């Protein structure tokens, strides 16, 4: 069953793969309230600069963040449209789940 036909399966996989990692969710959250550079992010985590860059690249490929040059640094900002899209997809899953629970409630009420 294809629920979200307007996006390719690979696009959805990239989106949720990016959100599946705690470090990436933290980077995303930080980029919602500030515009950190990759160097600033790297100073906040116990991992190498290259590892942080890889996390940012995954977020960027998923369309969740954008990088823009600022002198010698790259600043990270959230693509709120893409994040909103992820929220809409989760809302649709929740709606399907709520319909199923309502059906179950109805069956249980009819059984009594």
Secondary structure by P-SEA (a helix, b strand, c coil): ccccccccaaaaaaaaaaaccaaaaaaaaaaacccccaaaaaaaccccaaaaaaaaaaaaaaccbbbbbcccbbbbbbaaaaaaaaaaaaaaaaaaaaaaaaaaaaaaaaac
